[in-house]
Amino acid sequence: MKKILKRVLIGLGVLVALLGIAAAYVYFTAFANNRPIVDRQRVVPGVEVVKDGFVSVDILDAGPDKVALVDCGNDKKAEATLAALSERKMSADSVVAIFLTHGHSDHTNGCRMFPKAEVYAMDDEVSRIGDAAKVSVRLKDGDVEQVGDLRVEAFATPGHTKGSAVFLANGALFFGDSAGAAKDGSMMPAVRLFSEDPAQNMASLKALEGRLAPRADEIKALVFAHSGPLDGFAPFATFASK
């Protein structure tokens, strides 16, 4: 009996090790080429990136003692975001709005730490978000929301998920997981492995570039959830031309 138990334990140990190796391989292949996220980077005036492990949360100024977030991060305690707010003499109650790019848990886990915030998400994504956050405002493509001094435009970009969104605010375009930035400064589509419909993701991004090209001068930065930002609209235009 002891020999059988020993063999079972060894087998379980090997299985756990293999799963760990597989997970590391998946992570490496998906994110190894990503431009690094720089914690507390100010990408444009009024927009700060907070690193939450392998994902980021964006803090947007919305008026005196008020901010909005793009996504809530992976940490259920939102420690990195709360620390960044504390440095500004702010608290969780200073967050008056949260704009969710999509409903994957690494973007919604921290939402409950900001109970006074209105939560905005695409109507098609509400069911995926579930009880991770109480969506206050269901968005449609092209909706414009005013949060204090902050003006936010929402664009539907299905593909990574059915209800993925890209937001434009303060001259920054927030893609969530719908796109990323490579180390060489180029823009990349959503990671195939984690996307529902990669072909639709590409089509959505190219369509969005076409819509925003006439306003290229307005866009000073491209901001992504799992990689560092890129400057200006040019990387998006180059990506869409391929």
C-alpha positions, 0 to 999 in steps of 0.5 A, a space after each residue: 500500500 505504501 509503495 502504491 501511495 508513493 507512486 501516486 504521489 510521485 505521479 502527481 508531482 510529475 503532473 504538477 511539474 509538467 503543468 507548470 512547464 506548460 503554463 510557463 511556455 504559454 506565458 512565454 509564447 504569448 507575452 515574451 515579445 511584449 514591450 515592458 509595462 513601466 509602473 507609474 508611467 505618465 503616457 499623456 497628461 492626465 493618464 497614469 499607468 499602474 503595473 499590476 503584475 502582468 497587466 496594467 490599470 490606467 488612472 485618468 484624471 476626471 477633476 479635482 480629487 476625482 479619477 476614472 480607471 480603465 480596467 481594475 487589474 488582476 489583484 482582488 485587493 487592488 493594492 498597486 492601484 490603491 498605492 498609486 492613489 494614496 500617493 496622490 492623497 486619494 482613496 478608493 472613494 476617489 474613483 468615480 468611474 471604471 471603464 472595462 475593456 472586457 470581462 476577463 478576470 485579470 481586468 475585473 478582479 479589483 473592481 469590488 475595491 471601488 464600490 462608489 464607482 460607476 462601471 461602464 462596459 459594452 452591452 455585449 460584455 455584461 454577461 461575461 463580467 457577471 458579478 465581478 462588477 455591477 455594470 451601471 452603464 451599458 455602452 454601445 459603439 460610438 457612445 460618448 460619456 462625460 465623467 467630471 472633466 473627462 470625456 470618454 468615447 467608446 468603440 466596439 472592437 469584438 474579436 478578443 471577446 464578443 464585447 471588447 471595447 477600445 476607449 479614447 480619452 485625454 488623447 490616449 487610445 486604450 485597447 485593453 487586450 484587443 491589441 498590444 505593443 512589441 519590443 520593436 515598437 510595432 503594434 500587434 493584434 490580440 493574443 490568438 490563444 486567448 481570443 474568441 475570434 482572431 479574424 474578427 479582432 483583426 477586422 475590428 482593429 482595421 475598421 477602427 483605424 479607418 474611423 480614427 485616421 481623420 483624427 490622428 492628430 488627436 491621438 498622442 498615445 496607444 495604451 495596452 493592458 499587457 504591454 507598454 504604450 506606444 507614441 502617436 497614431 503612426 503605429 496603428 496606421 502601420 499595423 492596419 496597412 498590412 
